[in-house]
Amino acid sequence: MNFLNSAASICRRVSLRELITEVPAYNGSGISDGSSSGLSLVFKRWATKKTAGSTKNGRDSKPKNLGVKKFGGENVIPGNIIIRQRGTRFHPGDYVGIGKDHTLFALKEGRVRFEKNKITGRKWIHVDPKGGHVLHPIYTKAASTKMELETASSSS
């Protein structure tokens, strides 16, 4: 029976007011000699810096090397990359091809020429061929028959 009374006295409810009035918040010496009554509060100082281990930075992507590779007036050979771009900021013109990643490249040997439409603002890239413009054989036949028709109609 005595044991139950002592357990009840240890486990009795303590009000907040009792804790505040009976317990010193700060001991001057920092060491408790057991003479103070009530519970002693222990203050812990938490780390202000995160320990080494994980970082949120440290990742970087490879450079994409976009931009103009051959400028206006430069000589190019077939296959030379003129512009690497994302999307079609520049559009392919005469003798210029476009890759699946919108890279513009030369289809013929010649000189690079840039053109900008004044109304729409669209930029075109052309290659002026070294030997001049050469029509495909199909178109040369069509052009020669058209010329024959024009000369025949003008003479009559």
Secondary structure, DSSP 8 states (H G I E B T S, - for coil): -HHHHHHHHHT----HHHHHHHS-S--SSSS--S-S-S---------SS--SS--S----------EESS-TT-EE-TT-EEEE-SS-SEEE-TTEEE-TT--EEESSSEEEEEEE-TTT--EEEEEEETT-----HHHHHHHHHHHHHHHHHHH-
